[in-house]
Amino acid sequence: LMSTLEFDELFETLKDGVSSIAKETVGKYAEQATAEGQKALKTLKGDLKSWTEDAKNGDLSAADLDFLLKGREELTEMHALEQLGIAKIQLDKFKNGIIGLIVNSVTGLL
């Protein structure tokens, strides 16, 4: 089983990653996007922990994880950012960047 410390480290990595992805993808809206992305992570924290455990146990593949994340409104909606007028293509890059980050970070632990 994954220790709480291991998961906390993973979670911090994800939060930092969201900030980097925001800077790369949405530029001048990076601050708002970081806040929104980190809020989504916090909402998903319990699920992320169990998905990470499942991935470590071999019960969840990278493709499964990608599918689960793409089904989560916290990551796919982000209405607050849409209202800022960020171009859809930038916003999609940001959202897909976060999903990719999570998948790569979790599967990187295996």
TASUL-V34396 format. One record per helix or strand of 3 or more residues. SS is the DSSP state (~ for helix, > for strand). FROM is the first residue (numbers start at 1). LEN is the number of residues. Records with the same first field share a line. If there is no record, write none. Layout:
SS = FROM-LEN, FROM-LEN
This chain:
~ = 4-54, 62-9, 73-4, 79-4, 88-20
